[in-house]
C-alpha cells in the first residue's frame, strides 16, 4: 500500500488539532488511523516526523506526561496539541 505524502499527514494532524482546539490533546495514532484504518501502525514514524516539523514551525506542541518533548526523541506515548499564541489568550 502506498504511503501518504508528508503534506497529507500534515493536513490530517492539523485537522485534528483544529477540531480539538488548543485546550485538548490527541494521540498521533489518531492521525495515522485517519490516513489508514488498517496497518496504521506502519505510519507512526512518519506521523511523528511530520508532527516534529509542525512543532518546529510553531503549529503544535508535543507533550509526555504534561512536559513538552520532541516527538522524534521522546520514547513512549506522546500527545499533540494545537499551540496557543500568547497574543490570543
N, CA, C and O atoms as CSV, one atom per row, in Angstrom:
chain,resi,resn,atom,element,x,y,z
A,1,UNK,N,N,0.839,-1.180,0.000
A,1,UNK,CA,C,0.000,0.000,0.000
A,1,UNK,C,C,0.888,1.249,0.000
A,1,UNK,O,O,1.927,1.275,0.659
A,2,UNK,N,N,0.484,2.258,-0.722
A,2,UNK,CA,C,1.254,3.489,-0.848
A,2,UNK,C,C,1.183,4.306,0.434
A,2,UNK,O,O,0.126,4.438,1.052
A,3,UNK,N,N,2.323,4.847,0.815
A,3,UNK,CA,C,2.374,5.707,1.988
A,3,UNK,C,C,1.836,7.085,1.628
A,3,UNK,O,O,2.063,7.564,0.517
A,4,UNK,N,N,1.125,7.733,2.553
A,4,UNK,CA,C,0.659,9.089,2.280
A,4,UNK,C,C,1.838,10.065,2.242
A,4,UNK,O,O,2.852,9.856,2.909
A,5,UNK,N,N,1.692,11.114,1.466
A,5,UNK,CA,C,2.718,12.153,1.377
A,5,UNK,C,C,2.743,12.944,2.684
A,5,UNK,O,O,1.756,12.982,3.418
A,6,UNK,N,N,3.883,13.573,2.963
A,6,UNK,CA,C,4.008,14.391,4.170
A,6,UNK,C,C,2.914,15.451,4.237
A,6,UNK,O,O,2.403,15.753,5.315
A,7,UNK,N,N,2.558,16.009,3.096
A,7,UNK,CA,C,1.511,17.035,3.040
A,7,UNK,C,C,0.188,16.469,3.559
A,7,UNK,O,O,-0.528,17.138,4.303
A,8,UNK,N,N,-0.132,15.231,3.164
A,8,UNK,CA,C,-1.373,14.596,3.615
A,8,UNK,C,C,-1.328,14.314,5.117
A,8,UNK,O,O,-2.328,14.477,5.816
A,9,UNK,N,N,-0.187,13.899,5.596
A,9,UNK,CA,C,-0.027,13.645,7.031
A,9,UNK,C,C,-0.190,14.952,7.800
A,9,UNK,O,O,-0.897,14.999,8.806
A,10,UNK,N,N,0.459,16.005,7.329
A,10,UNK,CA,C,0.360,17.307,7.990
A,10,UNK,C,C,-1.085,17.794,8.012
A,10,UNK,O,O,-1.542,18.330,9.022
A,11,UNK,N,N,-1.802,17.615,6.914
A,11,UNK,CA,C,-3.210,18.029,6.858
A,11,UNK,C,C,-4.050,17.271,7.879
A,11,UNK,O,O,-4.902,17.861,8.545
A,12,UNK,N,N,-3.816,15.973,8.004
A,12,UNK,CA,C,-4.573,15.171,8.967
A,12,UNK,C,C,-4.272,15.618,10.400
A,12,UNK,O,O,-5.182,15.720,11.223
A,13,UNK,N,N,-3.016,15.881,10.693
A,13,UNK,CA,C,-2.629,16.331,12.035
A,13,UNK,C,C,-3.231,17.708,12.322
A,13,UNK,O,O,-3.793,17.927,13.395
A,14,UNK,N,N,-3.117,18.626,11.376
A,14,UNK,CA,C,-3.658,19.978,11.576
A,14,UNK,C,C,-5.179,19.950,11.737
A,14,UNK,O,O,-5.735,20.703,12.537
A,15,UNK,N,N,-5.845,19.087,10.982
A,15,UNK,CA,C,-7.302,18.964,11.091
A,15,UNK,C,C,-7.694,18.486,12.490
A,15,UNK,O,O,-8.619,19.025,13.098
A,16,UNK,N,N,-6.993,17.481,12.993
A,16,UNK,CA,C,-7.269,17.001,14.348
A,16,UNK,C,C,-7.031,18.096,15.381
A,16,UNK,O,O,-7.842,18.289,16.286
A,17,UNK,N,N,-5.920,18.809,15.246
A,17,UNK,CA,C,-5.595,19.883,16.187
A,17,UNK,C,C,-6.673,20.959,16.164
A,17,UNK,O,O,-7.077,21.466,17.211
A,18,UNK,N,N,-7.127,21.299,14.985
A,18,UNK,CA,C,-8.167,22.323,14.843
A,18,UNK,C,C,-9.487,21.851,15.451
A,18,UNK,O,O,-10.174,22.619,16.125
A,19,UNK,N,N,-9.836,20.604,15.216
A,19,UNK,CA,C,-11.079,20.051,15.765
A,19,UNK,C,C,-11.050,20.037,17.289
A,19,UNK,O,O,-12.059,20.320,17.935
A,20,UNK,N,N,-9.903,19.710,17.859
A,20,UNK,CA,C,-9.784,19.631,19.321
A,20,UNK,C,C,-9.634,21.018,19.949
A,20,UNK,O,O,-10.100,21.252,21.064
A,21,UNK,N,N,-8.991,21.922,19.239
A,21,UNK,CA,C,-8.736,23.250,19.796
A,21,UNK,C,C,-7.528,23.216,20.717
A,21,UNK,O,O,-6.986,22.146,20.995
A,22,UNK,N,N,-7.105,24.382,21.190
A,22,UNK,CA,C,-5.876,24.456,21.987
A,22,UNK,C,C,-6.000,23.879,23.396
A,22,UNK,O,O,-4.988,23.691,24.071
A,23,UNK,N,N,-7.211,23.597,23.849
A,23,UNK,CA,C,-7.384,23.067,25.209
A,23,UNK,C,C,-7.263,21.555,25.283
A,23,UNK,O,O,-7.073,21.009,26.370
A,24,UNK,N,N,-7.370,20.858,24.141
A,24,UNK,CA,C,-7.395,19.395,24.136
A,24,UNK,C,C,-6.193,18.825,23.392
A,24,UNK,O,O,-5.653,19.451,22.480
A,25,UNK,N,N,-5.792,17.638,23.794
A,25,UNK,CA,C,-4.686,16.944,23.142
A,25,UNK,C,C,-5.218,15.749,22.362
A,25,UNK,O,O,-6.373,15.349,22.511
A,26,UNK,N,N,-4.352,15.192,21.530
A,26,UNK,CA,C,-4.704,13.970,20.806
A,26,UNK,C,C,-3.448,13.142,20.593
A,26,UNK,O,O,-2.329,13.653,20.627
A,27,UNK,N,N,-3.658,11.871,20.378
A,27,UNK,CA,C,-2.553,10.944,20.146
A,27,UNK,C,C,-2.200,10.940,18.663
A,27,UNK,O,O,-3.092,10.963,17.815
A,28,UNK,N,N,-0.913,10.911,18.343
A,28,UNK,CA,C,-0.524,10.836,16.926
A,28,UNK,C,C,-1.152,9.658,16.194
A,28,UNK,O,O,-1.343,9.714,14.979
A,29,UNK,N,N,-1.472,8.601,16.916
A,29,UNK,CA,C,-2.090,7.439,16.268
A,29,UNK,C,C,-3.461,7.777,15.688
A,29,UNK,O,O,-3.914,7.117,14.752
A,30,UNK,N,N,-4.125,8.795,16.232
A,30,UNK,CA,C,-5.416,9.202,15.674
A,30,UNK,C,C,-5.245,9.717,14.247
A,30,UNK,O,O,-6.083,9.454,13.384
A,31,UNK,N,N,-4.167,10.447,14.001
A,31,UNK,CA,C,-3.879,10.928,12.643
A,31,UNK,C,C,-3.554,9.746,11.735
A,31,UNK,O,O,-4.024,9.686,10.599
A,32,UNK,N,N,-2.752,8.805,12.233
A,32,UNK,CA,C,-2.409,7.627,11.438
A,32,UNK,C,C,-3.656,6.827,11.074
A,32,UNK,O,O,-3.775,6.331,9.954
A,33,UNK,N,N,-4.575,6.705,12.011
A,33,UNK,CA,C,-5.815,5.953,11.756
A,33,UNK,C,C,-6.709,6.657,10.742
A,33,UNK,O,O,-7.419,6.009,9.972
A,34,UNK,N,N,-6.670,7.983,10.745
A,34,UNK,CA,C,-7.461,8.717,9.750
A,34,UNK,C,C,-6.907,8.515,8.342
A,34,UNK,O,O,-7.649,8.532,7.360
A,35,UNK,N,N,-5.618,8.328,8.262
A,35,UNK,CA,C,-4.980,8.147,6.966
A,35,UNK,C,C,-5.104,6.712,6.460
A,35,UNK,O,O,-5.187,6.467,5.257
A,36,UNK,N,N,-5.115,5.788,7.388
A,36,UNK,CA,C,-5.181,4.370,7.011
A,36,UNK,C,C,-5.770,3.585,8.172
A,36,UNK,O,O,-5.135,3.453,9.219
A,37,UNK,N,N,-6.956,3.072,8.000
A,37,UNK,CA,C,-7.611,2.356,9.100
A,37,UNK,C,C,-6.950,1.003,9.381
A,37,UNK,O,O,-6.936,0.538,10.521
A,38,UNK,N,N,-6.408,0.381,8.343
A,38,UNK,CA,C,-5.693,-0.878,8.544
A,38,UNK,C,C,-4.200,-0.604,8.422
A,38,UNK,O,O,-3.786,0.236,7.623
A,39,UNK,N,N,-3.419,-1.282,9.179
A,39,UNK,CA,C,-1.959,-1.122,9.163
A,39,UNK,C,C,-1.521,0.306,9.478
A,39,UNK,O,O,-0.492,0.759,8.977
A,40,UNK,N,N,-2.282,1.015,10.295
A,40,UNK,CA,C,-1.951,2.395,10.640
A,40,UNK,C,C,-0.641,2.494,11.419
A,40,UNK,O,O,0.029,3.526,11.383
A,41,UNK,N,N,-0.281,1.430,12.118
A,41,UNK,CA,C,0.964,1.459,12.913
A,41,UNK,C,C,2.191,1.693,12.029
A,41,UNK,O,O,3.185,2.268,12.473
A,42,UNK,N,N,2.111,1.244,10.786
A,42,UNK,CA,C,3.228,1.456,9.852
A,42,UNK,C,C,3.493,2.934,9.606
A,42,UNK,O,O,4.590,3.298,9.184
A,43,UNK,N,N,2.516,3.785,9.859
A,43,UNK,CA,C,2.647,5.221,9.596
A,43,UNK,C,C,3.171,6.009,10.792
A,43,UNK,O,O,3.447,7.202,10.666
A,44,UNK,N,N,3.310,5.375,11.934
A,44,UNK,CA,C,3.626,6.125,13.144
A,44,UNK,C,C,4.952,6.883,13.078
A,44,UNK,O,O,5.023,8.019,13.548
A,45,UNK,N,N,5.988,6.299,12.517
A,45,UNK,CA,C,7.260,7.026,12.400
A,45,UNK,C,C,7.092,8.265,11.525
A,45,UNK,O,O,7.624,9.331,11.834
A,46,UNK,N,N,6.348,8.114,10.429
A,46,UNK,CA,C,6.106,9.251,9.539
A,46,UNK,C,C,5.274,10.323,10.231
A,46,UNK,O,O,5.556,11.514,10.101
A,47,UNK,N,N,4.252,9.900,10.966
A,47,UNK,CA,C,3.393,10.862,11.668
A,47,UNK,C,C,4.206,11.626,12.707
A,47,UNK,O,O,4.066,12.843,12.823
A,48,UNK,N,N,5.045,10.938,13.456
A,48,UNK,CA,C,5.884,11.629,14.455
A,48,UNK,C,C,6.861,12.586,13.780
A,48,UNK,O,O,7.098,13.685,14.282
A,49,UNK,N,N,7.422,12.183,12.661
A,49,UNK,CA,C,8.372,13.041,11.950
A,49,UNK,C,C,7.690,14.314,11.470
A,49,UNK,O,O,8.227,15.409,11.641
A,50,UNK,N,N,6.518,14.178,10.874
A,50,UNK,CA,C,5.778,15.345,10.388
A,50,UNK,C,C,5.304,16.188,11.572
A,50,UNK,O,O,5.330,17.417,11.502
A,51,UNK,N,N,4.874,15.548,12.649
A,51,UNK,CA,C,4.466,16.286,13.849
A,51,UNK,C,C,5.629,17.099,14.401
A,51,UNK,O,O,5.436,18.232,14.842
A,52,UNK,N,N,6.835,16.535,14.381
A,52,UNK,CA,C,8.009,17.269,14.858
A,52,UNK,C,C,8.243,18.515,14.013
A,52,UNK,O,O,8.570,19.576,14.546
A,53,UNK,N,N,8.076,18.392,12.698
A,53,UNK,CA,C,8.235,19.554,11.815
A,53,UNK,C,C,7.174,20.608,12.126
A,53,UNK,O,O,7.469,21.803,12.125
A,54,UNK,N,N,5.943,20.176,12.392
A,54,UNK,CA,C,4.877,21.120,12.727
A,54,UNK,C,C,5.145,21.792,14.076
A,54,UNK,O,O,4.798,22.957,14.265
A,55,UNK,N,N,5.754,21.071,15.003
A,55,UNK,CA,C,6.164,21.678,16.278
A,55,UNK,C,C,7.240,22.727,16.028
A,55,UNK,O,O,7.178,23.829,16.574
A,56,UNK,N,N,8.223,22.386,15.204
A,56,UNK,CA,C,9.301,23.330,14.880
A,56,UNK,C,C,8.762,24.590,14.212
A,56,UNK,O,O,9.295,25.681,14.414
A,57,UNK,N,N,7.704,24.439,13.417
A,57,UNK,CA,C,7.099,25.573,12.708
A,57,UNK,C,C,6.150,26.374,13.597
A,57,UNK,O,O,5.653,27.423,13.186
A,58,UNK,N,N,5.896,25.888,14.809
A,58,UNK,CA,C,5.051,26.621,15.740
A,58,UNK,C,C,3.571,26.296,15.676
A,58,UNK,O,O,2.761,27.000,16.278
A,59,UNK,N,N,3.199,25.240,14.956
A,59,UNK,CA,C,1.783,24.870,14.846
A,59,UNK,C,C,1.306,24.008,16.016
A,59,UNK,O,O,0.147,24.090,16.420
A,60,UNK,N,N,2.198,23.188,16.553
A,60,UNK,CA,C,1.837,22.198,17.571
A,60,UNK,C,C,2.785,22.231,18.748
A,60,UNK,O,O,3.870,22.809,18.690
A,61,UNK,N,N,2.342,21.592,19.822
A,61,UNK,CA,C,3.183,21.285,20.970
A,61,UNK,C,C,3.037,19.787,21.206
A,61,UNK,O,O,1.927,19.257,21.157
A,62,UNK,N,N,4.137,19.109,21.460
A,62,UNK,CA,C,4.107,17.686,21.812
A,62,UNK,C,C,4.442,17.561,23.298
A,62,UNK,O,O,5.386,18.182,23.785
A,63,UNK,N,N,3.661,16.754,24.006
A,63,UNK,CA,C,3.900,16.567,25.433
A,63,UNK,C,C,3.912,15.090,25.791
A,63,UNK,O,O,3.378,14.238,25.080
A,64,UNK,N,N,4.546,14.828,26.928
A,64,UNK,CA,C,4.551,13.488,27.509
A,64,UNK,C,C,4.412,13.686,29.010
A,64,UNK,O,O,5.271,14.288,29.654
A,65,UNK,N,N,3.330,13.176,29.550
A,65,UNK,CA,C,3.009,13.378,30.974
A,65,UNK,C,C,3.039,14.861,31.347
A,65,UNK,O,O,3.498,15.225,32.430
A,66,UNK,N,N,2.547,15.714,30.441
A,66,UNK,CA,C,2.444,17.143,30.708
A,66,UNK,C,C,3.694,17.968,30.458
A,66,UNK,O,O,3.667,19.190,30.611
A,67,UNK,N,N,4.786,17.324,30.075
A,67,UNK,CA,C,6.045,18.016,29.806
A,67,UNK,C,C,6.261,18.104,28.300
A,67,UNK,O,O,6.054,17.123,27.585
A,68,UNK,N,N,6.675,19.271,27.817
A,68,UNK,CA,C,6.938,19.441,26.386
A,68,UNK,C,C,8.133,18.573,25.987
A,68,UNK,O,O,9.165,18.567,26.657
A,69,UNK,N,N,7.969,17.842,24.882
A,69,UNK,CA,C,9.018,16.941,24.396
A,69,UNK,C,C,9.171,17.085,22.880
A,69,UNK,O,O,8.318,17.662,22.205
A,70,UNK,N,N,10.262,16.553,22.373
A,70,UNK,CA,C,10.496,16.454,20.934
A,70,UNK,C,C,9.882,15.127,20.467
A,70,UNK,O,O,10.260,14.066,20.963
A,71,UNK,N,N,8.945,15.177,19.525
A,71,UNK,CA,C,8.303,13.932,19.076
A,71,UNK,C,C,9.273,12.898,18.506
A,71,UNK,O,O,8.974,11.704,18.507
A,72,UNK,N,N,10.419,13.343,18.025
A,72,UNK,CA,C,11.377,12.405,17.431
A,72,UNK,C,C,12.218,11.676,18.469
A,72,UNK,O,O,12.651,10.548,18.234
A,73,UNK,N,N,12.451,12.306,19.608
A,73,UNK,CA,C,13.332,11.690,20.598
A,73,UNK,C,C,12.589,11.130,21.803
A,73,UNK,O,O,13.154,10.345,22.565
A,74,UNK,N,N,11.337,11.519,21.984
A,74,UNK,CA,C,10.556,11.013,23.121
A,74,UNK,C,C,10.281,9.529,22.927
A,74,UNK,O,O,9.898,9.090,21.843
A,75,UNK,N,N,10.478,8.776,23.982
A,75,UNK,CA,C,10.168,7.350,23.952
A,75,UNK,C,C,8.840,7.131,24.635
A,75,UNK,O,O,8.578,7.705,25.693
A,76,UNK,N,N,8.006,6.313,24.045
A,76,UNK,CA,C,6.702,6.046,24.630
A,76,UNK,C,C,5.644,6.995,24.077
A,76,UNK,O,O,5.905,7.776,23.162
A,77,UNK,N,N,4.448,6.913,24.648
A,77,UNK,CA,C,3.324,7.693,24.122
A,77,UNK,C,C,3.516,9.192,24.316
A,77,UNK,O,O,4.029,9.648,25.338
A,78,UNK,N,N,3.093,9.937,23.314
A,78,UNK,CA,C,3.083,11.394,23.396
A,78,UNK,C,C,1.691,11.887,23.037
A,78,UNK,O,O,0.869,11.138,22.509
A,79,UNK,N,N,1.440,13.140,23.328
A,79,UNK,CA,C,0.197,13.798,22.957
A,79,UNK,C,C,0.554,15.040,22.154
A,79,UNK,O,O,1.582,15.673,22.395
A,80,UNK,N,N,-0.296,15.379,21.206
A,80,UNK,CA,C,-0.110,16.582,20.394
A,80,UNK,C,C,-1.225,17.557,20.725
A,80,UNK,O,O,-2.333,17.165,21.093
A,81,UNK,N,N,-0.908,18.832,20.585
A,81,UNK,CA,C,-1.864,19.872,20.927
A,81,UNK,C,C,-1.604,21.096,20.066
A,81,UNK,O,O,-0.458,21.435,19.771
A,82,UNK,N,N,-2.679,21.747,19.672
A,82,UNK,CA,C,-2.555,22.987,18.917
A,82,UNK,C,C,-1.857,24.017,19.803
A,82,UNK,O,O,-2.217,24.190,20.967
A,83,UNK,N,N,-0.866,24.692,19.246
A,83,UNK,CA,C,-0.132,25.700,20.011
A,83,UNK,C,C,-1.022,26.934,20.191
A,83,UNK,O,O,-1.703,27.374,19.264
A,84,UNK,N,N,-0.993,27.471,21.397
A,84,UNK,CA,C,-1.728,28.689,21.686
A,84,UNK,C,C,-0.779,29.863,21.504
A,84,UNK,O,O,0.285,29.917,22.121
A,85,UNK,N,N,-1.166,30.788,20.664
A,85,UNK,CA,C,-0.390,32.012,20.503
A,85,UNK,C,C,-0.630,32.872,21.727
A,85,UNK,O,O,-1.777,33.167,22.065
A,86,UNK,N,N,0.422,33.272,22.384
A,86,UNK,CA,C,0.304,34.052,23.623
A,86,UNK,C,C,-0.574,35.288,23.434
A,86,UNK,O,O,-1.234,35.715,24.382
A,87,UNK,N,N,-0.599,35.870,22.240
A,87,UNK,CA,C,-1.418,37.044,21.981
A,87,UNK,C,C,-2.893,36.729,21.909
A,87,UNK,O,O,-3.715,37.645,21.953
A,88,UNK,N,N,-3.260,35.451,21.800
A,88,UNK,CA,C,-4.660,35.050,21.676
A,88,UNK,C,C,-5.273,34.664,23.011
A,88,UNK,O,O,-6.479,34.427,23.076
A,89,UNK,N,N,-4.490,34.593,24.072
A,89,UNK,CA,C,-5.022,34.143,25.360
A,89,UNK,C,C,-5.827,35.235,26.027
A,89,UNK,O,O,-6.352,35.033,27.122
